[in-house]
Amino acid sequence: MRKSILRWLGVAVLLLAACGPSATATPTIPPTATPRAGVTPTAAVAPTPGVAPTATPVAKPTPAPTVTAGPKRGGTIRYQVREEPPSWDPASTHVDPADLSKYVGFARLLVNWSAPPKNCQSQVMPWAAQSWKFIDDKTAEFTLKEGIRFQNRAPVNGREATAADFVASFEHYRKLPLTSAQSSQVESVTAKDKYTFQMKTKTPWGGLITELMANPRDAVWLEPAEVAAPGYSWTDPVKSWVGSGPFMFKAWQPGVKWSFERHPNYFVPGQPLVDGIDYVIISEGSTQLAALIAGQLNMVRDLDENLVDQATRSIPGVQMVRCPGVAGSPAALWMDTSNPPFNDIRVRRAVSMAINRKGIMDTLLNGRGALAGVLPVATAYGMAIEEYPADVRSYLEFHADQSKKLLAEAGFPNGFETVVNFTPRYEPPAPMIAEAVVSMLNDVGIKAKLNMMEYTQFQRTVLQAKYPAGQMALSNLSNGTPEAPLALTSFWSKAGASNRSLVVDPDYDKLFEEFRAAGDEAKRTDLARRMQVLVAEKAYRVHLPLAESTMLARPGVHFTWVGRDSFEYNEMMGSVWIE
């Protein structure tokens, strides 16, 4: 398999090398401003069902078919997942996509959705929150919507949610190791009255909303205080899941599927529209496609592009919505910068210039995707490659001869041996991308070998930045997130929860602290750009091309908007309807 892959890729690599480096022409998406004053939205918590998404000039998503009839109630969404979560405690597990059902069982105060009119671009929106405002630069006040009722199960039996429940939920959230960089910044959360609480941070934190309260990956769920309490048993989700979201846990068949039913007292008027959701465990992409063709599933997301093409040929009227440049595994090549040889900036630059990003995108992603320097362009603050200074931009481009020269200057004229850790859990074309990256490293003299790890081990080592000294790793973005503020605060700061390259850089940490404290959006944008230039100049990570996020659905399934990722698609399930 490897030889055939490399032969296929090699043709494109040679052609692209002859043409010289190429940079993406995707424009920078302007950042979304974080509200700094009280916000009392008049719009519905979620976008109005029945409105088809429209493409924006920046992101250019493929719109869903126009909805000509009003939304209808009934039916069941059958959606694929690859495996069960290792734990049913929503605050202790983070496996994409196994634990995505948290996003239908529990609600959050704020969300970072790409709903109209900004499809494929994030924007902070209220969900369970009625309003929020900043009292001072270290104190934010939030007010819950009145009338939010938990699901009608013991031990709460459908009672109304209060500010005290959120306080307890936040303490539960603090247990999640991957969010420690965020939660550790909070000094206290205190209920002021039945619906209002205040959150005080230890230092000024301009990213409190986007990095914590509207964080789409490591969310603070609104749980009953009784459920969020220490010692609560989460072993049986049918009994233990008592949430505030649009659906209630109904049944669990280990190894087969788990199911949800409509929450009849959900606080968003008119939602949910379907009767339930089945999360069906199907690990392999071609089997997922076969189930979609047979009608055993009615929604599948992020299949390999070749399978997407097959679906469009095999299912008359199949729907497809896309967001460019926000998905992908592997999306990053990490290096242990704390140990030789990757503690040498020349070696890291050599690694970066050995990777033909354009060749990978044009061949293994069928030309669909986006190139990026440090952060995805399709997020706030993300810079297109041509926006970097010319001398820095060269480190983001393919220059094999310069890569070899730098290796020789660093004392490795004949290269060196290393290991690239990876997991087969990532779907195609991820394994082929991993093989291509290893082959490109070998082409410049870096004798890299691919080490395939079982995913649980991968989680406990690579994703926690605990892989062996002097090695490398291929993974998705941190926790699957493309969110720029979270990336800037988690990936390369000394205190970052996902600092997989083990970076210790006082210059970066200084910018990071300024970015975290800044409340002015223009200042945050400037700092974010300076941080990206620094990371690119010092080659702390190789950012690989990002594929398009794709959702396929059988005819008759209606979306409200174009989601950017699996998290968002699950949060929009309350407004999906079936003819």
C-alpha positions in Angstrom: 0.0 0.0 0.0 2.7 2.4 0.9 4.6 2.0 -2.3 1.5 2.6 -4.4 0.6 5.7 -2.4 4.0 7.1 -2.7 4.2 6.4 -6.4 0.9 8.2 -6.9 1.9 11.2 -4.7 5.4 11.3 -6.2 4.2 12.4 -9.6 2.4 15.4 -8.1 5.4 16.2 -5.9 7.8 16.3 -8.8 5.4 18.5 -10.8 4.9 20.8 -8.0 8.5 21.0 -7.1 9.2 22.1 -10.7 6.7 24.8 -10.5 8.0 26.2 -7.2 6.2 26.9 -4.0 2.6 28.0 -4.0 0.6 29.9 -1.4 -3.1 29.8 -0.9 -5.1 32.7 -2.1 -7.8 32.4 0.6 -8.4 35.8 2.2 -8.1 36.2 6.0 -11.4 36.0 7.8 -12.0 39.0 10.0 -12.3 38.2 13.7 -15.6 38.1 15.4 -15.8 40.7 18.2 -16.5 39.5 21.7 -19.4 41.4 23.4 -18.0 43.7 26.1 -21.4 45.0 27.3 -24.7 43.5 28.3 -26.3 41.5 25.6 -30.0 40.7 25.6 -30.7 39.0 22.4 -34.1 39.2 20.8 -33.6 36.5 18.3 -34.3 32.8 19.0 -31.6 30.9 20.8 -31.0 28.8 17.7 -31.5 29.9 14.1 -35.1 29.6 12.8 -35.7 26.1 11.4 -36.5 25.9 7.7 -33.9 28.5 6.6 -31.4 27.2 4.1 -27.9 28.4 4.5 -26.4 30.7 1.9 -22.7 31.0 0.9 -20.6 33.9 2.2 -18.0 35.7 0.1 -15.2 34.5 2.4 -15.9 30.9 3.2 -18.0 29.9 0.2 -19.7 26.8 1.7 -21.9 24.7 -0.5 -25.5 25.7 0.5 -28.0 23.1 1.5 -31.0 22.8 -0.9 -33.6 25.5 -0.5 -36.4 24.5 1.9 -39.7 25.1 0.2 -42.0 23.7 2.8 -42.2 24.5 6.5 -40.5 22.2 9.1 -42.3 19.1 10.2 -42.2 17.1 13.4 -41.4 13.4 13.6 -38.8 10.9 12.4 -35.5 9.8 13.7 -32.0 11.0 12.8 -29.6 8.1 12.3 -26.1 9.3 12.6 -22.7 7.5 12.6 -20.1 7.5 15.3 -16.9 5.4 15.3 -16.8 4.1 18.8 -18.2 4.5 22.3 -16.7 7.1 24.7 -14.3 5.7 27.3 -16.5 7.3 30.0 -20.1 8.6 30.0 -19.2 11.5 32.3 -19.5 14.5 30.0 -16.7 16.4 31.9 -14.1 13.6 31.9 -14.0 12.4 28.3 -13.0 14.1 25.1 -13.2 11.7 22.1 -14.2 13.1 18.8 -16.7 11.9 17.6 -17.7 9.3 20.2 -18.8 11.7 22.9 -20.6 14.1 20.6 -24.0 13.2 22.0 -23.2 15.4 24.9 -24.1 18.2 22.6 -27.7 17.1 22.3 -28.1 15.9 26.0 -26.8 19.1 27.6 -27.1 22.8 26.8 -24.4 25.5 27.3 -24.9 29.2 28.1 -23.1 30.4 25.0 -22.1 28.8 21.7 -19.7 29.6 18.9 -21.7 28.7 15.9 -21.4 29.5 12.2 -25.1 30.1 11.7 -26.5 32.5 9.0 -25.5 35.0 7.9 -21.9 33.9 8.7 -21.9 30.3 7.5 -18.5 28.6 8.1 -17.4 31.5 10.3 -17.7 31.4 14.1 -19.8 33.9 16.0 -20.8 33.9 19.6 -24.5 33.3 20.2 -26.6 32.8 23.3 -28.1 29.4 24.0 -29.2 29.1 27.7 -28.0 32.6 28.5 -30.4 35.5 28.4 -27.6 38.1 28.7 -24.0 38.7 29.7 -21.9 41.7 30.5 -18.5 42.7 32.0 -18.6 44.4 35.3 -14.8 45.2 35.1 -11.8 43.6 33.3 -11.9 40.6 35.7 -15.6 40.2 36.4 -18.3 39.0 34.0 -22.0 38.6 34.9 -24.3 36.1 33.2 -28.0 35.7 33.4 -29.8 32.4 32.6 -33.0 32.3 30.6 -36.0 31.8 32.9 -38.0 28.6 32.5 -35.2 26.2 31.5 -36.3 22.9 32.8 -34.1 19.9 33.2 -35.2 16.6 31.8 -37.9 14.9 33.9 -35.9 12.2 35.6 -34.6 11.5 39.1 -33.0 13.1 41.0 -34.3 16.4 39.7 -37.6 15.5 38.1 -37.8 18.3 35.6 -37.2 21.2 38.0 -36.1 24.6 36.7 -32.4 25.4 36.2 -30.8 28.1 38.3 -27.5 29.9 38.6 -26.5 27.6 41.4 -26.7 24.7 38.9 -24.1 26.4 36.7 -21.8 27.1 39.7 -21.9 23.3 40.4 -21.5 22.5 36.7 -18.3 24.7 36.5 -16.8 22.8 39.5 -17.5 19.6 37.6 -15.9 21.0 34.5 -12.7 21.8 36.3 -11.9 18.1 36.4 -11.3 17.9 32.7 -7.5 17.9 32.3 -7.6 19.3 28.7 -9.3 22.5 29.9 -7.1 23.3 32.8 -5.5 26.2 31.0 -8.9 27.8 30.8 -10.5 26.9 34.1 -7.4 27.7 36.1 -7.8 31.3 35.1 -11.0 31.5 37.0 -10.8 32.6 40.6 -14.5 32.1 41.6 -18.0 31.6 40.2 -20.8 32.9 42.5 -24.5 32.9 42.2 -26.0 36.3 42.8 -29.6 35.4 42.6 -31.8 32.7 41.1 -30.8 33.3 37.5 -27.6 35.4 37.8 -24.0 34.5 38.6 -20.7 36.3 38.4 -17.4 34.8 37.2 -14.2 36.4 38.5 -10.9 35.7 36.8 -7.4 35.9 38.4 -6.2 38.4 35.8 -7.8 40.4 33.0 -8.9 37.9 30.4 -10.1 39.3 27.1 -10.9 35.8 25.8 -13.2 34.7 28.6 -16.1 34.4 26.2 -14.5 32.7 23.2 -12.0 30.6 25.1 -14.2 29.4 28.0 -17.9 30.2 27.9 -18.4 29.7 24.2 -15.6 27.1 23.8 -17.1 24.6 21.3 -14.7 21.8 22.3 -14.4 21.7 26.1 -17.7 23.1 27.1 -19.2 23.9 30.5 -22.5 22.0 30.4 -25.6 23.2 32.3 -26.1 20.2 34.6 -28.3 19.9 37.7 -26.3 20.5 40.9 -27.2 17.0 42.0 -25.7 15.5 38.9 -22.6 17.7 38.9 -21.8 16.8 42.5 -18.6 14.8 43.3 -19.2 11.0 43.5 -22.2 11.0 41.1 -22.2 7.7 39.2 -22.1 8.1 35.4 -21.8 4.4 34.6 -25.3 4.0 33.1 -26.1 6.9 30.8 -29.8 5.9 30.6 -30.2 6.8 34.3 -27.4 9.2 34.9 -27.8 11.6 32.0 -30.2 14.3 33.3 -29.4 17.3 31.2 -30.9 20.6 29.8 -30.5 19.9 26.0 -33.1 19.1 23.4 -32.9 15.3 23.7 -32.9 12.8 26.6 -30.9 9.6 26.7 -33.2 6.7 25.9 -31.3 3.5 25.4 -27.8 2.1 25.1 -26.8 -1.1 23.2 -23.0 -1.5 24.0 -21.0 -1.9 20.8 -24.1 -1.2 18.6 -25.7 2.2 19.2 -27.2 4.6 21.7 -30.4 6.5 21.3 -32.1 9.8 22.4 -35.7 10.9 22.5 -37.2 14.3 22.4 -37.1 16.4 25.5 -40.7 17.6 25.7 -39.9 20.6 27.9 -36.9 21.8 26.0 -36.6 25.6 26.5 -36.2 26.6 22.8 -39.8 27.0 21.4 -40.8 24.5 18.8 -37.7 22.3 19.2 -36.6 19.6 18.8 -38.4 18.7 15.6 -37.4 15.0 15.2 -38.6 12.4 17.7 -35.1 11.1 18.4 -31.5 10.4 17.3 -29.7 7.1 17.0 -25.9 7.2 17.2 -24.9 4.1 15.3 -21.4 2.7 15.8 -19.8 2.2 12.4 -16.0 2.7 12.4 -15.1 2.4 8.8 -15.9 5.0 6.1 -16.9 2.6 3.3 -19.3 0.9 5.7 -20.8 4.2 6.7 -21.3 5.0 3.0 -23.0 1.6 2.4 -25.3 2.3 5.3 -26.2 5.8 3.9 -26.9 4.3 0.5 -29.1 1.6 2.1 -31.0 4.1 4.2 -29.8 2.7 7.4 -28.2 6.1 8.1 -29.6 9.4 7.0 -26.6 11.6 7.9 -22.8 11.0 7.5 -20.1 13.5 7.9 -16.4 13.8 6.8 -16.1 10.8 4.5 -13.0 10.5 2.4 -13.4 12.6 -0.8 -13.5 9.5 -3.0 -16.4 8.1 -0.9 -18.1 11.5 -1.1 -17.9 11.3 -4.9 -19.3 7.8 -4.8 -22.2 9.0 -2.6 -23.2 11.7 -5.1 -23.3 9.1 -7.9 -25.2 6.5 -5.9 -27.9 8.4 -4.0 -30.2 10.4 -6.2 -30.9 13.8 -4.6 -28.2 13.3 -1.9 -27.5 16.6 0.0 -24.0 17.8 0.6 -22.9 20.8 2.6 -19.3 21.9 2.9 -17.1 24.3 4.9 -13.6 24.7 3.5 -10.5 24.3 5.5 -11.8 23.5 8.9 -11.4 19.7 9.1 -8.6 17.2 8.9 -6.7 14.5 10.6 -3.8 14.6 10.6 -3.7 18.4 10.6 -0.4 19.0 12.3 3.1 17.5 12.6 4.5 18.1 16.1 8.1 17.9 17.3 9.6 17.5 20.7 11.3 20.9 20.8 12.7 20.3 24.3 15.2 17.6 23.2 17.7 17.1 20.3 17.5 17.2 17.4 14.3 19.3 17.4 15.6 21.8 19.9 17.6 23.2 17.0 15.7 25.8 15.0 17.5 24.8 11.8 16.3 21.2 12.1 12.7 22.4 12.7 12.8 24.6 9.7 14.3 21.8 7.6 11.3 19.6 8.7 8.8 22.3 7.7 10.4 22.9 4.3 10.6 19.2 3.6 6.8 18.9 3.5 5.0 19.6 0.2 1.7 20.8 1.5 0.4 21.7 -1.9 1.2 18.3 -3.2 -0.7 16.7 -0.4 -3.7 18.8 -1.0 -3.8 18.4 -4.7 -3.4 14.6 -4.6 -4.7 13.2 -1.4 -7.4 15.8 -0.8 -8.4 15.9 -4.5 -7.6 19.6 -4.6 -10.3 20.4 -2.0 -9.1 22.0 1.1 -7.0 25.0 2.3 -3.4 25.7 3.0 -2.4 27.5 6.2 0.6 28.8 7.9 0.0 28.4 11.6 -3.7 28.6 12.0 -6.6 27.7 9.7 -7.5 30.6 7.5 -11.2 29.9 8.0 -11.1 31.1 11.6 -10.8 34.4 13.4 -7.2 35.7 13.2 -6.0 33.0 10.8 -3.4 34.3 8.3 -3.1 33.1 4.7 0.5 32.1 3.8 1.0 35.1 1.6 0.3 37.4 4.5 3.5 36.3 6.4 6.7 38.2 5.9 8.7 36.9 2.9 11.6 35.5 4.9 9.2 33.7 7.3 6.9 32.5 4.5 9.7 30.4 3.0 9.6 28.2 6.1 6.0 27.4 5.3 6.7 26.4 1.7 8.3 23.3 0.0 12.1 23.8 -0.5 13.8 20.4 -0.4 17.3 21.7 -1.3 17.1 24.3 1.5 15.9 21.7 3.9 18.9 19.5 3.2 21.3 22.5 3.5 19.8 23.4 7.0 20.2 19.8 8.1 23.9 19.9 7.1 24.4 23.2 8.9 22.8 21.7 12.0 25.4 18.8 12.0 23.2 16.2 10.1 24.6 16.1 6.6 23.4 12.5 6.4 20.2 13.1 8.2 19.1 11.3 11.4 16.7 8.7 12.6 13.4 9.6 14.3 9.9 8.2 14.9 6.6 9.8 13.8 3.8 8.6 16.1 0.3 8.2 14.6 -2.9 6.3 15.1 -5.0 4.3 12.6 -8.1 5.6 14.2 -8.1 8.6 11.8 -10.1 7.8 8.7 -8.7 7.9 5.1 -7.0 9.8 3.7 -5.3 10.3 7.0 -3.1 7.2 6.8 -2.1 8.1 3.3 -1.2 11.6 4.4 0.9 10.2 7.2 2.7 7.9 4.8 3.3 10.9 2.5 4.8 13.0 5.3 7.1 10.2 6.3 8.2 9.7 2.7 8.9 13.5 2.3 11.0 13.5 5.5 13.0 10.5 4.1 13.5 12.3 0.8 15.6 15.0 2.6 17.5 12.6 4.7 15.4 12.4 7.8 15.1 8.7 8.3 11.6 8.7 9.8 9.5 5.6 10.7 5.8 5.6 11.3 4.7 4.2 14.6 1.1 3.2 14.6 -0.5 3.5 18.1 -3.8 2.2 19.5 -6.0 5.3 20.1 -6.2 5.0 23.8 -2.4 4.9 24.1 -2.3 7.7 21.5 -4.6 9.8 23.7 -2.6 9.2 26.8 0.8 9.9 25.2 0.8 12.1 22.1 -2.3 14.1 22.9 -1.0 14.8 26.3 2.5 15.7 24.9 4.1 12.7 26.6 5.6 10.9 23.6 9.2 9.8 23.8 12.0 12.4 23.7 13.2 13.5 20.3 10.3 12.1 18.4 7.5 13.5 16.3 3.7 13.0 16.1 0.9 13.5 13.6 -2.5 14.4 15.0 -5.5 16.6 14.5 -5.6 20.1 15.9 -5.7 20.3 19.7 -8.9 18.4 20.8 -10.0 18.7 17.2 -10.4 22.5 17.5 -9.7 25.0 14.7 -10.6 27.9 17.0 -7.8 30.5 16.8 -8.1 31.9 20.3 -7.9 28.4 21.9 -5.0 27.4 19.6 -3.0 30.5 20.5 -3.5 29.9 24.2 -3.1 26.2 24.2 -0.6 25.1 21.6 2.6 27.0 22.3 2.4 28.8 25.7 4.2 27.3 28.6 0.9 26.9 30.4 -0.9 25.5 27.4 -3.0 22.4 27.9 -2.2 21.1 24.4 1.5 22.2 24.0 2.4 19.1 22.1 5.6 20.5 20.8 6.7 21.2 24.4 7.6 24.8 23.6 9.1 27.0 26.2 9.6 30.4 24.6 9.6 33.6 26.8 8.9 35.8 23.8 5.8 33.8 22.9 4.6 33.7 26.5 4.9 37.5 26.8 2.7 37.9 23.7 0.4 35.2 25.0 -0.2 37.0 28.3 -0.8 40.3 26.5 -3.3 38.5 24.2 -5.1 36.9 27.0 -5.5 40.2 28.9 -6.4 42.4 25.9 -10.0 43.4 25.7 -9.7 45.6 22.6 -10.3 43.5 19.5 -7.9 45.4 17.3 -5.1 44.8 19.8 -6.0 41.1 20.1 -5.9 40.8 16.3 -2.4 42.4 16.1 -1.1 40.2 18.9 -2.6 37.1 17.3 -0.8 37.9 14.0 2.5 38.5 15.8 2.1 35.2 17.6 1.5 33.3 14.3 4.6 34.9 12.7 6.7 33.9 15.7 5.5 30.3 15.6 6.2 30.1 11.8 9.6 31.8 12.1 10.7 29.3 14.8 8.9 26.4 13.1 7.3 25.0 16.2 4.7 23.0 14.2 4.1 22.0 10.6 0.5 22.7 9.8 -0.8 20.4 7.1 -3.6 21.1 4.6 -7.1 21.1 6.0 -9.8 19.3 4.2 -13.4 20.5 3.8 -15.8 19.6 6.5 -18.5 17.7 4.7 -22.0 16.5 5.7 -23.9 14.1 3.5 -27.6 13.6 4.1 -30.3 11.6 2.3 -33.1 13.4 0.5 -35.7 14.9 2.9 -33.3 15.8 5.7 -33.3 19.6 6.2 -30.5 21.6 7.8 -30.8 25.0 9.3 -27.3 26.1 8.6 -23.9 24.8 7.4 -21.9 23.4 10.4 -18.2 23.6 10.5 -17.6 20.4 12.4 -19.1 17.5 14.2 -19.6 19.4 17.5 -21.7 22.1 15.7 -23.7 19.6 13.7 -24.7 17.9 17.0 -25.7 21.2 18.6 -27.9 22.0 15.6 -29.8 18.7 15.8 -32.7 20.4 17.6 -33.6 22.2 14.5 -33.1 19.5 11.9 -36.3 18.1 10.4 -37.2 15.2 8.1 -39.9 15.2 5.4 
